[in-house]
Amino acid sequence: MQTTETLAEHVQQAPPLNPRNKVIIASLVGTAIEFFDFYIYATAAVIVFPHIFFPQVDPTVATLQSLATFAIAFVARPIGSALFGHFGDKVGRKATLVASLVTMGISTVIIGLLPSYQTIGVVAPLLLALARFGQGLGLGGEWGGAALLATENAPAKKRALYGSFPQLGAPIGFFFANGTFLLLSWLLTDQQFMQWGWRVPFILSAVLVIVGLYVRVSLHESPVFTQAKQSQQHVGLPIGTLFKKHFRAMVLGTFIMLATYTLFYIMTVYSMSYGTAPAPLGLGFSRNSFLWMLMVAVIGFGVAIPIAGILADRFGRRPTMITITLLIIVFSLLFPTILASGSQWLVMVFLTVGLTIMGLTFGPMGALLPELFPTEVRYTGASFSYNLASILGASVAPYIATWLNAKWGLFAVGLYLASMAVLTLIALIISKETRHTTLYPHRS
C-alpha cells in the first residue's frame, strides 16, 4: 500500500499534459512558417532574386543560379534532421523545437534584410545561400518535433487527429503567402515591389516566429520523452541507431511520404508555372488570377486534413492511406485532360480536387511517421524520413513535370505522379498497422 508521501512524490514526478489549444498552436506554427517561407521564396527566386543577387550574368543563367539557392534548403533539411533529431532524442522535444524555430526564423528574416549585389558585390549571393541553408537546417528539425509534440501529448484514440495539427500549418502558411503577394501587387507598383516590397513577407515572418516561441517556451516537456528519460532509455548516437536498427522503417517512411510531396509540388509550383505560361506552352492565366484560384482551392486542403486524421483514428492508418493513395492514382490519370482544357472553371475544379486529396494524404502523416519509430530515435527517424522524401519528391517534381510535358505532354506528367503513388502504395502494403502502437518507451 502506498503512503501519502509516496503518492505525493508520484504526482510530482508525473509529466503534465499540455493543454490542447497550446499544443495546436505550438505544433502548427512551425509548419505554417515552413510553407509560408516555401512559397514566398519560390516566387522571389523566379521574379526578384535574379535581378537583386545575380544581375551580372545572362538572365537565364541568373534565374538558374537563383533556383539553385532554392534547392540548397532541400540538401540542408536531412542534415537538420540528424542535428536537431539528435538533441530532440537526447535532450528533449521542447528545447529542440525552440532551437529549430529560432534557426529557421532568424534565417528567414535575414533574407529580407540582405543588401543587394549592387551594394556589396559577390558577398550578397553568398549570404543568400548561407541564409537559405540556415532555413533548411531549421526546417529539417521542425516538422518532426512538431509532429511529436502533437502525438506525444495526444489522448487515447485521438493520436492521428492530434497529429494533423502540425499539418494544418501547411494550408495556413500557403494561404497567407499567396495573400501577402496579392496584397503587395495591389498596393505597390512593379518598381516598388522590386526595390523593397519583396522584403516585406520575409520580415513579417518574424511575427509568426515570436508567437511560436512564446507558446513553445511555456510548454511542458513531452510526457513520453519524460518517461523515457526517467527510464534512462536513450542511445548514444540516434542517427547511427536509426541506420543500424531501424533502416527498414526509415525507408518505408520515406516512400510512404513520397506521393504526398510529389502531389503537393505538382499542384502548386508546377501548376502555377503551367497555368501562367503563355500558350501553347501553358494556359496563359495571369499570375494574380491563378493565385486567387489557389487561395480558394487551398481551403479544401485545410478542411481535408483533420477529416483524414479522424478517419485514420477510426479505421487505422494503413487502410485509410491505401484508399487515399489509390485516389491519387485515379486523379493522376484524369487530371491531364482537366488541366489542359483551358477552362477557368475546370482548372478551378482541378486545383480544388487535387489540393483536397493533398489534405487527405498529408493529414495522417503527423501520426504515421512517428509511430514507425521507438521513443529513443523517434525525433530523428520521423524527421529524416520526412525530409529524405522531400529530396526524392519535392525538390525534383516541378523540373521532372516540366521536362515530361515538353517532351510528351501532360499525360506523361500524370503518369509520373501515378508512378510515385504506386511506390507509396507498395510501401503501405508491406508496412504494418501502427494505430495501436504505444509511443511510450517499453520498460525492461
C-alpha positions as CSV (number, residue, x, y, z in Angstrom):
1,M,0.0,0.0,0.0
2,Q,1.3,3.4,-1.0
3,T,1.9,6.0,1.7
4,T,0.8,9.7,1.4
5,E,4.4,10.7,0.8
6,T,4.8,8.1,-2.0
7,L,1.6,9.2,-3.7
8,A,2.7,12.9,-3.5
9,E,6.1,12.0,-5.0
10,H,4.4,10.1,-7.8
11,V,2.1,13.0,-8.6
12,Q,5.0,15.4,-8.5
13,Q,7.1,13.3,-10.9
14,A,4.1,12.5,-13.3
15,P,4.7,14.5,-16.5
16,P,2.0,17.1,-17.1
17,L,0.0,17.1,-20.3
18,N,-0.1,20.3,-22.2
19,P,-3.5,21.9,-22.9
20,R,-4.9,21.1,-26.3
21,N,-5.1,24.6,-27.6
22,K,-1.5,25.3,-26.7
23,V,-0.5,22.0,-28.5
24,I,-2.4,23.1,-31.6
25,I,-0.7,26.5,-31.8
26,A,2.8,25.3,-30.9
27,S,2.7,22.4,-33.4
28,L,1.2,24.2,-36.4
29,V,3.1,27.5,-36.2
30,G,6.4,26.0,-37.4
31,T,4.7,24.2,-40.4
32,A,2.9,27.5,-41.2
33,I,6.2,29.3,-41.3
34,E,7.7,26.4,-43.4
35,F,5.1,26.7,-46.1
36,F,4.9,30.5,-45.9
37,D,8.6,30.6,-46.5
38,F,8.4,28.0,-49.2
39,Y,6.1,30.0,-51.4
40,I,7.5,33.4,-50.8
41,Y,11.0,32.1,-51.5
42,A,9.9,30.2,-54.6
43,T,8.2,33.3,-56.0
44,A,11.0,35.6,-55.2
45,A,13.6,33.1,-56.6
46,V,11.9,33.4,-60.0
47,I,10.9,37.1,-60.2
48,V,13.2,39.0,-57.8
49,F,16.4,37.3,-56.9
50,P,17.9,37.0,-60.4
51,H,17.8,40.9,-60.6
52,I,18.8,41.6,-57.0
53,F,21.5,39.0,-56.3
54,F,22.7,37.8,-59.8
55,P,22.5,40.8,-62.2
56,Q,26.0,40.4,-63.5
57,V,25.2,37.3,-65.7
58,D,22.8,36.4,-68.5
59,P,19.1,36.5,-67.4
60,T,18.6,32.8,-67.9
61,V,21.8,31.9,-66.0
62,A,20.7,34.3,-63.3
63,T,17.4,32.5,-62.9
64,L,19.1,29.1,-62.7
65,Q,21.5,30.4,-60.1
66,S,18.6,31.8,-58.1
67,L,16.8,28.5,-58.3
68,A,19.9,26.7,-57.1
69,T,19.7,28.7,-53.9
70,F,16.1,27.5,-53.6
71,A,17.4,23.9,-53.8
72,I,20.0,24.4,-51.1
73,A,17.3,24.1,-48.4
74,F,16.5,20.5,-49.6
75,V,20.1,19.5,-49.1
76,A,20.2,21.1,-45.7
77,R,17.0,19.5,-44.4
78,P,18.3,15.9,-43.8
79,I,21.3,17.5,-42.1
80,G,18.9,19.4,-39.9
81,S,17.0,16.2,-39.2
82,A,20.2,14.5,-38.0
83,L,21.3,17.5,-36.0
84,F,18.1,18.5,-34.3
85,G,16.9,14.9,-34.1
86,H,20.0,14.1,-32.1
87,F,19.2,16.7,-29.5
88,G,15.5,16.0,-29.7
89,D,16.1,12.4,-28.8
90,K,18.8,13.1,-26.2
91,V,17.9,16.5,-24.6
92,G,14.2,16.8,-25.1
93,R,11.5,17.8,-27.6
94,K,10.7,21.2,-26.1
95,A,14.2,22.7,-26.2
96,T,14.9,21.4,-29.6
97,L,11.7,22.8,-31.0
98,V,12.6,26.2,-29.7
99,A,16.1,25.9,-31.3
100,S,14.8,24.8,-34.7
101,L,12.2,27.6,-34.8
102,V,14.9,30.2,-33.9
103,T,17.2,28.9,-36.6
104,M,14.5,29.0,-39.2
105,G,13.1,32.3,-38.1
106,I,16.4,34.2,-38.0
107,S,17.4,32.8,-41.4
108,T,14.1,33.9,-43.0
109,V,14.2,37.4,-41.6
110,I,17.9,37.8,-42.6
111,I,16.9,37.1,-46.3
112,G,14.5,40.1,-46.1
113,L,17.3,42.3,-44.8
114,L,20.2,41.3,-47.1
115,P,21.9,44.0,-49.2
116,S,21.9,43.6,-53.0
117,Y,24.7,42.6,-55.3
118,Q,24.9,46.2,-56.4
119,T,25.7,47.2,-52.7
120,I,28.2,44.5,-51.6
121,G,29.0,42.5,-54.7
122,V,29.5,38.8,-54.7
123,V,29.1,38.6,-50.9
124,A,25.3,39.2,-51.4
125,P,24.5,35.9,-53.2
126,L,26.9,34.0,-50.8
127,L,24.9,35.4,-47.9
128,L,21.7,34.5,-49.6
129,A,22.9,30.9,-50.0
130,L,24.0,30.8,-46.4
131,A,20.7,32.1,-45.1
132,R,18.8,29.6,-47.3
133,F,21.0,26.8,-45.8
134,G,20.0,28.0,-42.4
135,Q,16.4,27.8,-43.3
136,G,16.7,24.3,-44.5
137,L,18.7,23.3,-41.4
138,G,15.9,24.6,-39.1
139,L,13.2,23.1,-41.2
140,G,14.9,19.8,-41.0
141,G,14.3,19.6,-37.3
142,E,11.0,21.5,-37.3
143,W,8.4,19.1,-38.6
144,G,9.5,16.0,-36.7
145,G,9.5,17.9,-33.4
146,A,6.1,19.5,-34.1
147,A,4.6,16.1,-35.0
148,L,6.0,14.5,-31.8
149,L,4.7,17.5,-29.7
150,A,1.2,16.8,-31.1
151,T,1.2,13.0,-31.0
152,E,3.1,12.5,-27.7
153,N,0.5,14.8,-26.0
154,A,-2.5,13.2,-27.6
155,P,-5.3,11.4,-25.6
156,A,-6.1,7.8,-26.3
157,K,-7.6,7.0,-29.7
158,K,-7.1,10.6,-31.0
159,R,-3.4,10.5,-32.0
160,A,-3.9,10.9,-35.7
161,L,-6.3,13.8,-35.1
162,Y,-3.7,15.5,-32.9
163,G,-1.0,14.6,-35.4
164,S,-3.0,16.6,-38.0
165,F,-2.5,19.8,-36.0
166,P,1.0,20.5,-37.4
167,Q,-0.2,19.6,-40.9
168,L,-2.8,22.4,-40.7
169,G,0.2,24.8,-40.8
170,A,0.7,24.0,-44.5
171,P,-2.6,25.4,-45.8
172,I,-2.4,28.3,-43.4
173,G,1.1,29.2,-44.5
174,F,0.3,28.7,-48.1
175,F,-2.9,30.9,-47.9
176,F,-1.1,33.8,-46.2
177,A,1.9,33.6,-48.6
178,N,-0.4,33.9,-51.6
179,G,-2.4,36.6,-49.8
180,T,0.6,38.7,-49.0
181,F,1.8,38.7,-52.6
182,L,-1.6,39.5,-53.9
183,L,-1.9,42.4,-51.4
184,L,1.6,43.7,-52.4
185,S,0.8,43.5,-56.1
186,W,-2.3,45.6,-55.4
187,L,-0.7,48.2,-53.2
188,L,2.7,48.6,-54.9
189,T,4.0,49.4,-58.4
190,D,6.3,46.8,-60.0
191,Q,9.3,49.2,-59.3
192,Q,8.4,49.5,-55.6
193,F,8.0,45.7,-55.3
194,M,11.4,45.1,-56.8
195,Q,13.1,47.8,-54.7
196,W,11.7,46.9,-51.3
197,G,8.3,45.3,-51.4
198,W,9.6,41.7,-51.8
199,R,11.3,42.0,-48.4
200,V,8.1,42.5,-46.5
201,P,6.9,38.8,-46.4
202,F,10.3,37.7,-45.2
203,I,10.4,40.3,-42.4
204,L,6.7,39.7,-41.5
205,S,7.5,36.0,-40.8
206,A,9.2,37.3,-37.6
207,V,5.6,37.8,-36.1
208,L,4.9,34.1,-36.6
209,V,8.2,33.2,-35.0
210,I,7.6,35.3,-32.0
211,V,4.1,33.8,-31.4
212,G,5.6,30.3,-31.9
213,L,8.4,31.0,-29.4
214,Y,6.0,32.5,-26.8
215,V,3.9,29.3,-26.9
216,R,6.7,26.8,-27.1
217,V,8.7,28.2,-24.2
218,S,5.7,27.8,-22.0
219,L,5.2,24.2,-22.9
220,H,5.8,21.2,-20.6
221,E,8.2,18.6,-21.9
222,S,6.5,15.7,-23.8
223,P,5.3,13.1,-21.3
224,V,6.6,10.3,-23.5
225,F,10.1,11.8,-23.5
226,T,9.9,12.5,-19.8
227,Q,9.1,8.8,-19.1
228,A,11.9,7.7,-21.4
229,K,14.4,10.0,-19.6
230,Q,13.3,8.6,-16.2
231,S,13.7,5.1,-17.6
232,Q,17.1,6.0,-19.0
233,Q,16.2,4.7,-22.4
234,H,18.5,6.7,-24.6
235,V,21.0,5.9,-27.3
236,G,24.4,7.4,-27.7
237,L,24.0,8.4,-31.4
238,P,20.4,8.4,-32.6
239,I,21.2,8.7,-36.3
240,G,23.6,5.8,-36.0
241,T,21.0,3.6,-34.2
242,L,18.4,4.7,-36.8
243,F,20.5,3.3,-39.7
244,K,21.7,0.3,-37.8
245,K,18.4,-0.9,-36.2
246,H,15.6,0.9,-37.9
247,F,16.7,1.3,-41.5
248,R,13.7,-0.6,-42.9
249,A,11.3,1.7,-41.0
250,M,13.1,4.8,-42.3
251,V,12.9,3.6,-45.9
252,L,9.2,2.7,-45.6
253,G,8.5,6.1,-44.0
254,T,10.3,7.9,-46.9
255,F,8.3,6.1,-49.6
256,I,5.1,6.4,-47.7
257,M,5.6,10.2,-47.8
258,L,6.8,10.3,-51.4
259,A,3.4,10.6,-53.2
260,T,2.4,13.4,-50.8
261,Y,5.4,15.5,-51.6
262,T,5.2,14.9,-55.3
263,L,1.4,15.7,-55.4
264,F,1.9,19.0,-53.5
265,Y,4.7,20.4,-55.6
266,I,2.9,19.5,-58.8
267,M,-0.3,21.1,-57.6
268,T,1.5,24.3,-56.5
269,V,4.8,25.0,-58.2
270,Y,4.2,23.1,-61.5
271,S,0.5,24.1,-61.9
272,M,1.5,27.8,-61.3
273,S,4.2,27.5,-63.9
274,Y,2.0,25.8,-66.5
275,G,-1.1,27.9,-65.7
276,T,0.7,31.2,-66.1
277,A,2.9,30.3,-69.1
278,P,1.7,31.8,-72.4
279,A,0.0,29.4,-74.9
280,P,0.9,27.0,-76.4
281,L,3.4,26.2,-73.6
282,G,0.8,26.9,-70.9
283,L,-2.7,28.2,-70.2
284,G,-1.9,31.9,-70.3
285,F,-3.6,32.9,-67.0
286,S,-2.3,36.0,-65.2
287,R,-0.3,35.3,-62.1
288,N,-2.8,37.1,-59.8
289,S,-5.8,35.2,-61.2
290,F,-4.0,31.9,-60.7
291,L,-3.0,32.9,-57.1
292,W,-6.7,33.7,-56.4
293,M,-7.7,30.2,-57.6
294,L,-5.0,28.6,-55.5
295,M,-6.2,30.5,-52.4
296,V,-9.7,29.3,-52.9
297,A,-8.6,25.7,-53.6
298,V,-6.3,25.6,-50.5
299,I,-9.5,25.8,-48.3
300,G,-10.2,22.2,-49.4
301,F,-6.6,21.3,-48.4
302,G,-7.2,22.7,-44.9
303,V,-10.6,21.1,-44.4
304,A,-9.5,17.7,-45.5
305,I,-6.5,17.4,-43.1
306,P,-8.4,16.9,-39.8
307,I,-11.0,14.7,-41.6
308,A,-8.2,12.4,-42.7
309,G,-6.9,12.4,-39.1
310,I,-10.3,11.3,-37.8
311,L,-10.6,8.6,-40.4
312,A,-7.1,7.3,-39.6
313,D,-8.1,7.1,-35.9
314,R,-11.3,5.3,-36.8
315,F,-10.2,2.9,-39.5
316,G,-6.5,2.7,-39.0
317,R,-3.5,4.4,-40.7
318,R,-2.8,1.7,-43.3
319,P,-6.3,1.2,-44.8
320,T,-7.0,5.0,-44.8
321,M,-3.7,5.8,-46.5
322,I,-4.1,2.9,-49.0
323,T,-7.5,4.2,-50.0
324,I,-6.2,7.8,-50.4
325,T,-3.2,6.7,-52.4
326,L,-5.5,4.8,-54.8
327,L,-7.4,8.1,-55.1
328,I,-4.2,9.9,-56.0
329,I,-3.6,7.3,-58.8
330,V,-7.1,7.9,-60.3
331,F,-6.6,11.6,-60.1
332,S,-3.2,11.4,-61.7
333,L,-4.7,9.7,-64.8
334,L,-7.7,12.1,-65.1
335,F,-6.0,15.5,-64.3
336,P,-4.2,16.0,-67.6
337,T,-7.5,16.2,-69.5
338,I,-9.0,18.6,-66.9
339,L,-5.9,20.9,-66.7
340,A,-5.4,21.0,-70.5
341,S,-9.0,22.1,-71.1
342,G,-8.0,25.8,-70.5
343,S,-11.5,26.4,-68.9
344,Q,-11.1,28.5,-65.8
345,W,-13.9,26.6,-64.1
346,L,-12.3,23.2,-64.9
347,V,-8.9,24.4,-63.8
348,M,-10.5,25.5,-60.6
349,V,-12.0,22.1,-60.2
350,F,-8.6,20.5,-60.9
351,L,-6.9,22.7,-58.2
352,T,-9.7,22.1,-55.6
353,V,-9.8,18.3,-56.0
354,G,-6.0,18.0,-56.2
355,L,-5.4,20.0,-53.1
356,T,-8.3,18.4,-51.2
357,I,-6.7,15.0,-51.9
358,M,-3.4,16.5,-50.8
359,G,-5.0,17.3,-47.4
360,L,-6.3,13.7,-47.1
361,T,-2.9,12.2,-47.7
362,F,-1.0,14.8,-45.6
363,G,-3.3,14.7,-42.6
364,P,-2.3,11.2,-41.2
365,M,1.4,11.7,-41.7
366,G,1.8,13.5,-38.4
367,A,0.9,10.3,-36.5
368,L,2.0,7.6,-39.0
369,L,5.7,8.6,-39.4
370,P,6.4,9.0,-35.6
371,E,4.6,5.7,-34.9
372,L,7.1,3.8,-37.1
373,F,10.0,4.5,-34.6
374,P,10.6,3.8,-30.9
375,T,11.0,6.7,-28.4
376,E,14.8,6.8,-28.4
377,V,15.0,7.6,-32.1
378,R,11.6,8.9,-32.9
379,Y,12.5,12.5,-33.4
380,T,15.4,11.6,-35.7
381,G,13.5,8.8,-37.6
382,A,10.3,10.8,-38.3
383,S,12.3,13.9,-39.3
384,F,14.8,12.0,-41.5
385,S,12.1,10.1,-43.4
386,Y,10.0,13.2,-43.9
387,N,12.9,15.3,-45.3
388,L,14.5,12.5,-47.3
389,A,11.2,12.2,-49.1
390,S,11.4,16.0,-49.8
391,I,14.5,15.4,-51.8
392,L,13.1,12.5,-53.8
393,G,9.7,14.0,-54.3
394,A,9.5,17.8,-53.7
395,S,12.9,19.0,-55.0
396,V,12.7,17.3,-58.4
397,A,8.9,17.2,-59.1
398,P,8.5,20.6,-60.8
399,Y,11.5,20.0,-63.0
400,I,10.6,16.5,-64.0
401,A,7.0,17.5,-64.7
402,T,8.1,20.4,-66.9
403,W,10.5,18.2,-68.8
404,L,7.9,15.5,-69.3
405,N,5.3,18.0,-70.5
406,A,7.7,19.5,-73.0
407,K,8.7,16.0,-74.3
408,W,5.5,14.0,-74.2
409,G,2.7,16.3,-72.9
410,L,0.6,16.5,-69.8
411,F,-0.4,12.8,-69.8
412,A,3.2,11.9,-69.1
413,V,3.1,14.2,-66.0
414,G,0.0,12.3,-64.8
415,L,1.9,9.0,-65.3
416,Y,4.8,10.4,-63.3
417,L,2.6,11.3,-60.4
418,A,0.8,7.9,-60.6
419,S,4.2,6.1,-60.5
420,M,5.2,7.9,-57.4
421,A,1.8,7.0,-55.8
422,V,2.4,3.3,-56.8
423,L,5.7,3.4,-54.9
424,T,3.9,4.8,-51.9
425,L,1.2,2.2,-52.3
426,I,3.8,-0.6,-52.2
427,A,5.4,0.8,-49.1
428,L,2.0,1.0,-47.4
429,I,1.1,-2.6,-48.3
430,I,4.3,-4.1,-46.9
431,S,4.2,-1.9,-43.8
432,K,2.3,-2.8,-40.6
433,E,-0.7,-1.0,-39.0
434,T,0.5,1.4,-36.3
435,R,-2.8,2.7,-34.8
436,H,-2.4,0.6,-31.7
437,T,1.4,1.1,-31.3
438,T,2.3,2.7,-28.0
439,L,4.5,5.7,-28.1
440,Y,5.7,5.3,-24.6
441,P,9.0,3.5,-24.0
442,H,9.0,-0.2,-23.1
443,R,10.1,-0.8,-19.6
444,S,12.7,-3.6,-19.1
